[in-house]
């Protein structure tokens, strides 16, 4: 099939977006390529279609488990065979999956870069018939990128095994320095560089100072018929903000990394289908999600870099219709950004401390590297060792980034039981131990197969039927487990860890100390640049973002907060007397809020507020106890 026929069959589109067809053609001619394409530009199609046009497998290197999972699921939904070799898979399962790639009929194999440090994985890759090597999120290869991952520099090893196979590097956020690093470190050969404008002409970038962020958010959500994403800084804030929006009459829900996998999927499905309009989330939400009609992406906390903001804001307007990305900020945000964010950036000593506490907590001996996935409750871990939450999480992310551990932020909530004694012994035990005996009999009545396998059980169901509190059931089952009567496992975890390197304490961390220091410097610079972007009021926001990525343009966007303010000023100057008269006339009938005045006069609220401020100074109006403006009576 041709590229156009594949596009129609699997994606349902009649034509490519520019320059997808040219990128695909480059791959089919066995040439390397560097693709710099904005979020929502359709990068995955650029490597998936040429891979489908030819015999063999496309090897995709990707940094995020969630992103790989989403991509594999999307391909499987199209009846295209794909497999993920993420870094959190135990050794035995990895061997089985590698056998499947060798002897199965897969077209796409997704793997994390850390896998390329495994000689077994490389041995299998050597035997595969590969038609294309795709490097997604390629900015991770650069020390100047916003998410540097040293393991990306192992990708050259695939090239050594398959020197004739073309490499396609793709990223949505690369400065000129990062693009240069990608080209050099991936050893691209005479690569075609496709640099699509970072300017999203249909997105109006707004920064707005406000004393009341919730009120400011509601104003942006007014009359919004399509979907919205609201980003906040913590899991607690997702719940609090979603509750506030519900009370205001919006259909909203929260989403964060600590939720169980099933709960995440259910909420995402509701939002994708339009049953929930607004999703309030931490930055754990969004990667790999492609919803066309997002009209608003709002940030109530300042992101830590322009790169991250650009990616998150880019989830708006993917259908090409005019949309808005807004950052709401106040005077306290600068201190919050510099103190809270920068204080949570790990030092070498902080990483050493967290690594040592983690190993002790999980009982990892010096020199050991168990092939077991450990589940833990992050908050309890931090409370036990009195560790700051944000700093500790960032330390774990560095350990993950440097392939010391594999960190999975997907939650896991599971309770299983298996009876180790036969029925006769169990019933004898139940007679002499009435409390635990009641629970044993209840499990036997409600769950089949408990003598043969680890069976999932529902604690709330057992509690309801026995009228015994869940906590008391947990205590009894834990006792039975220690006595060898049952095998009982209750996991209530929000992170999991797989050790990649043996525990060697300071020696392990000293190896990555230079990286830790450099990242501290880089992130400090990026935090200052995002703050400067937020408070800049004299330049087009779209042009500021383009300039950050090295793209110069002289044309203002016309729809950002600066451009709107410029239009408001022009309108105000031209129609000042008329607006003055109309407001006086309106308020002669009844008191009104600035919002209602703007709606009546069909003008922007900023214009109404400017005129009202003048009327207040002239002592012609006053603000009543309902925060409405009313005329001052003249006698």
N, C-alpha and C positions, 0 to 999 in steps of 0.2 A: 504493500500500500504506500501511497505517497504521503508526505507530511500533512497535506490538507485533508486527505481522506481519514487519516488517524485522528486529526483534530476534530473532525465532524463526528466520527464514530464514538470516540471516548469522552470528548468534552462538549460536544453538541454545538460548537461554533463553526461558522462558515468561513471566517477569515482570521488571520493572525493580527495581533497588535504589533506595531513597529517597535523594535526590530527583531521580533521573535523568529520570523522566517529566515532572516539573514544569519542569526545565531545557529539555528538548526542546520542550515546549509553548511556552515563552517565545520560543524561537528561531523557531518556526513562526508566531508572532504578530508577527514582525519587531521584537522588542524586544531591547535590549542586555541583557547579563547578566554578572555577576562571580561565578565559581564557585570557592569556597575548599573544596577537597575533599582529604582525606588520600590519600597514596600507596596505590594499590590500590583506590581507590574507584570506578574506572570512568569517568574523565574523558573519554577519547577517544570513548566511545559518545555522550556528551552533544552533541558537535558533528557526529559522523559520521552519526547517524540523521536529524536534521533536514535535513542536506544531501542525503541520499538520498531524502527525501520530496518534494523540490522540483526543478524544472528548474534547470540551471545548475551552477556549480562552487563548491566550498568552498575558500577560500584559507586555508591554515594557516601561520602564522608560528611557527617553532620554532628554538631556538638551537643544537641539536646535530645534527651530521651523522649520528651513529649512531642517534639517536632518530628522525630523519626516515626513514632507511633501514629501520629496523625497522617503522615505521608503514606505509610504502609496501608493504613486503613482506607484512605482515599483511593489508592490503586486497587486494593482488593474489592472495593465497591464497584469498580469498573471491570471486574473479572480479570485483572492483571496480577500475576503472581509476584509478590514482594515479601521480603523478610528483613527483620531488624536484628542486628547483632549489637545491641546496646551494651554499655559497660557494666550494667548491674546484673548480668546473667551469670549464675554459678558455672563452674568449669564443666561439669557433666552435661548440663543443658547446652553449653556452648559447643561442645564436640558434636552433639546430636544435630544442632542447627547447621554446623559447618558441613556435616555429611549431607544434609538436605540441599545445601547450596551446590554441592558437587554433583549430586545424583538426581536432583529435582529438576523442575522446568522453570525456575525463577528467572524473571527478567530484571529485577532490581534487588540489590543487596545493600541495605543501609547499615553503616557501622560507625561507632564513635571513634575518634582519632586515637584514643588510648589503646584500642585493639591492635593498632599497627606496631605496638611494642611487644606483642605476643608472637613468638616464633611459630607457634602452632597455626595461628590465624594466617600469617604470611605464607606458610607452607601450603595451606588450602588455596589462598589467593593465587599463588603461582600456578596452580592446576586449573583455575577457572578460565573460561574463554570470555574475556572482558572486551566489550566494544567501546566503552566510554568510562572515564573516571570523572565524576562530578564532585566538586568541593563546594558544599553549601556553607553559607556564613563564612566566606573565605577571609574576612577581616580578622578572624580569630588567630590567623598565622602571624599577625604583626604585633610587635610590642607596643606600637602606637595605636592599635585598635582598642575599642572600648571593652572587649572581652577576650583578651589575649589568652590563647591556650597553647602552651609549648608543644603539646602532642601533635598539633597540626604540622609541625616541622618534621614529622615522621612520614608524611605523605610521599616524600621523594622515594621511599622504599617500594611503594607500589610501582612507581615509574621505572625503577631499576628492574623489577620483575616483568613489566610489560612496557618496554621502551617505545613501541610503535603505537600504543593506544593514546588517543587524544585526551587532553585534560581540559575541563571546563570549570573555571573558578567563578563563583557567583557571590555577590554581596549587595545589600541594600544601603549600606552606610560606610563609605570609605572616603577619607580625605586623600589628597594627592600623595602624601607620604605613605599612607596605608596601602594604596593601590600599587605603589612602587615596591613595597615590601612583599605584597602578594606575588607579583610578577617574578621577583628574584627568588623568594624562598620556595615557590612551587616549581622553580626551574622551567618556566614556560618557554616554549621554543617558537619564535616568530609568531607569537599569538596575535590574533585579531582582538582588538580592544573595543568593546561596545559600551560607551559611556552615555547612558540616557540621562537626560536632565533630571536633577533631583527636585525640580520644581513641580509641585502638585498644584496645577492651576485651578482646580476646583475646591481646594481646601483653603479656607480663611484661617490663618493663624492669629489667635488673639491672646494677649496677656492683659489681665485686668486686675487692678488693685481694688480691694474691697475689705471693709471691716467685718462683713458677714458673708463668709464663703457660701453657706447654705442658701442664703437669699440670692446671692449672685448666680449660683447654680440653677436655682428655680427659674430665674429670668431667662437663662439660655435654654431651658427645657420647655418653656411656655410655647404652646402651639406646635410642638415637635410631634410629628405623626410617626416618624420612623424610629429606628433603634438608636441607643446611646450607650457609651461606655464611660463610666466615671472611675478614674484611678485615684486611690487614696494610699496613705503610707503604711497602714498596719491592718492586720486581720480584724482587730477590734473595731477599727474605723469603718471597715466594709459593712459590718453588721449595723453599727450605729447610723451610718449614712443611709443605708437601705431602709431602715426603720423610719427615719425622718421623711424620706421620699414617699413611702407608703402612706404616712399620715397626711402628706400633702396631696394625696390622690393619684400618685403615679404608680404604675405597675413596675416594681423594682425587686431585685434580689441581690444577694451578696455571693462572692466567689473568692476563695483564697487557697493557698497551697496546703493548708492543714486539713482540708476536707477529704473524706474518703473518696476513692476513685469513682464509685457508683454515684455518689451525691454530686460530684463535679459534672459527670456526664449528663445526669438528669437536668441540672440547672442550665448547662450549655445547650442541651436539646430544646428546652423551653424557650430560651432566648433566641436560638437560631430559627425556631418556628414562629416567632413573634408573639408567643403567649406571655413573655416578659419583655417589656420595652427597654428597661434600663438595667444593666448589670453593673454593680459596684464591686470593684476588684482591686487587689494588689497587682503588681506587675507580673505575678504568676499567670495572669490571664492574657490571652491574645496570640501567643506564638502558634502559628499554623492555622489560625482561625480565619476564615475568609467569608465574611458576611457582607453582602453588597450594599445594603441600605443603611449603614451606620451614618447618621447625620451629624452626630456630635461625639467628640472624644474630649472629656474634661479632666483636668488634673487639679486636685485640691491640695496636692503637695508638689513641690518642685522636683522634677526628675533629676537624676544625678549626672546626666550628660546630655548634650544636644543630640548625639547619636541615638540614645535610648528614647528621648522624646520624639525624634523624627520617626522612629519605627512605630511607637505607640500611637502617635497622632495619625500616622499613615493608615491606620485601620478604619479611618473615616473615608467616605466617598468613593469606595472602590467601584461603584457603578458609573462614575464620572459626573454625577450630579453634585451641585454645590453643597458643601458641608463645612463644618467648623471644628477646629481644635483649639481649646482654650485652657490657659493656665490661670487660675484664680490665686492671688497671693496677697499677703499683707506685710506690715512692717516686721513682724516677728519671723517671717520666713527666711530672711537672710541669716539671722542667728541660728535658726533651726538647721539650715542647709550646712553652714560652716561648723557648727558645734556638734549637732547630732550626727550628721552624715560623715563628716571628716573624723569625728571621734570614734566612729564605728569602723574606720578603715584599719585593718590589722597591721601591727608591727611584727617584727620577727619574734620578739618575746611573747607576744599574744598568741601567735600561731603555735609556738612551742608548748605553751601552757595548755591550750585547748586540745592539741594532739595528744599530749600526755594524759590529760583527764579522760579523753575519749577512750584511749587504750585501756586505762585502768578500769573505767566504768564497764567496758565490755570484756574485761579480764583477758586482754591480749598480752601474752608474755613477750619479753624482749626476744627479737629474732623470729617471732611467729608471724605467719601470714595465712590465717584460716580462710578456707574457700566457702565461707558461710555468709549469708546476708543477715546482718543484724538490724533488728527493728528497735527503734527507741522513740520515746516521747520527748521531743526537743525541749519543751518548757520545763519538764521535770528534771531533765539532765542539767539545764542551766541553773535551776533553783538549788539542786543538790550541791553544786560546786560554786554557787554564787557568781555565776558568769553573766555578763551583760548579753541580752538576747541578740541584738543587731551585730555586735562585734563578733560574737561566737558563730553566728550563721555565716558571716563573711570569712571567718577563719576556715570553716568547713568547706566553703566554696573554693578557697585557695587550694586546700588539700585535694579537692576534687579536680580543680583546674590543672594541678601539677601531677595528676595521676598517682597520688599517694593513696587516696581512697576513691571509691565511686560513690557519690552522694545522690540519692534519689529523694526529691521533695514530695513525692506522691505519698499520701497517707495510706495506712493499712489498718483496717479494723476487722479482726477476725477472731472468733471463738470456736475451738474445736475440741472434741472429746472422743476417746476410744477406751472401751473397757478392756482391761488386761486380765481380769479374773473371769472364770466361767459363771454361768447363771446361778448355780448352786452356792458357790462361795459368796457371790454378791448378795444373795438373799439372806444368807446367814449373817453377813456383815450388817445388812440393813436392819435385821431384828435386834442386834445388840447396839446399834447406833441409829436411833430413830430420826435424828435431824438429817444426817447425810443419807440415811436410808430412804427417806421421803423423796429426796432429790434423785437418787439412783432409780427408784421405781418410776418417777416421772419421766426421766430420760428414756428408759426402756419402753414406756408406753408411746412416746411421741416420735422416736427416731429409730429407723431401721438401719442395720448395718454397723452398729456401734461396736461390735466385736471384731469387725473385719478391717475397718479403715478409720481415719480421722474424719469425723462427721461434723460439719458446721452446725452449731446450735444457736438459738436465739434466747439470750438471757432474759429479755423482757417478757417473752412468752412463758418461760418457766416460772418467772416471778408472778405473773398474772394468775397462772393456774394453781400455783402452790401457796400464793399469798405470802411468800417469803421475799424480803427485799433482795434486789440484785446483788448488793454488797455482801449479804449473808451467804447467798448461793456461791459467789466467787470464793469466799473464805472456805466453805465446805469442800468445794471441788479442788481447791488448791491443796487442802489437807489430804484428800484422797489421792492426789497426784504424788505427794511426798511419801505416802504410805505404799505406793506401787499398785494401788487398786485400779486407777485409771491413768491414762495419758491425757492431761488437760493443758490446753494452751490458749491464753487470752492475750491477743495483741491489740493494743490501742496506741498505735504509733503514727507520727506525722512525718517521720523521715526514716530512711533505711541507709545502711552503710555496708559496702563491700570493700575489704582491704585489698589493694593492688600490690603494695610493697610491704615487706616485712617491717615489723616495728623496730626502729633503731633510734628513737627519741631525737636528741639534738642533731645527730648525724644526718637524719632524714631531712630535717628542716634547714640545716645549714646549706644543704645542696640547693635549696630554692630561695635562700635569703636575698640574693641580689634581685630576683624577680619581685619579691614582696616589697622591697624598698622602692623599686622602680614604679610598681603599680600604685603605691602610696603617692608618689610625686605626680604621676599621670592623672590620677583621679582627682587630686587637689586642683590641678590646672583645669580639668574639665568642669568641675563644680563652679569655679570662678567664671568660666565662659557661659555656662547656662544661666547664671545669675545676671550677667551682663546682658544677655539676650532678653531676659524677662523684663528688666527695668528700662531697656532702651525704648524711648518714645518718639524719636525723631527719624526713624527709618522704617521702611517696609519690612514686616516680619518675614515674609517669604524670601525677600532678597537677602536678609541676614542669614537665614538657614542655607540658602544656596551658596553664599560667600564662604560660610564655614566649611563647606565641602569643596571649596576651590572653584566654584562656578560663578562667573561674573555675569551680571545682567543689569541693564539700565532701566528696565521697565518695572514699575510697581505693579503689585498683583491686583489692587483695586478692591480686595475683600477682607484684608486683615484688619486688626484693631487700629493700626496707624492710618491705613488708607481710609477706613470708615471715619476716623476722627478728622481727617483732612476734609472729607466730604461734608461732615457735620459743620465744620468751621466755615466752609464756603457757603453752605445753606444758611447758617445762622447770620453771617455777615450780610447776605443778600436780602434776607427776609426778616431782619430783626424787628422792625416796627410792626409788621403784620403779625408775627408770632406773639409779640407783646400784647397787641390788641385782642387777639384770639384767646389768649390765656385769661385776660381780665374779663372777657365776655363769658367764658366758661365758668369761672369762679364766682361770677355774679349770680349764677343759678344755684350752685351748691359747692361745698368743699370737695376736693378731689385729690387723689394721690398723683405723684409725678407720672406714674405708669399710666393711669387712666387719662391724664391730660395728653400724653404722647399718643395714646390710642385714638382719642377723639380727633386730634389734629393731624394724625397720620404722619408724625415726625419721630425721629429717633429720641429715646428718652434722655440721652445726654444733652440734646439741644433744649429740651423742656427744662432740665435741671439747671442748665446755665442761665436761662431766662428767669427761672424762679429764684435763683440766687440773687440776681440783680434786683428783682422785685422785693425780696426780703431786705436787702440793703437800703432800698428806697422807702422801706416801711409801708409798702402797699399791700403786702400779704403777710400772713403769719402761719405757723404750723400748730394745729390743734392737737388734743390729746390722743387722736386716732392716727397721728402722723399724716394727716391730710393738710393740704394748703387751702386757706380761706382768705377772702378779702378782709382787710381791716376797715371797719365802718368809719366813715367820715361824718362828723356832726357840724 
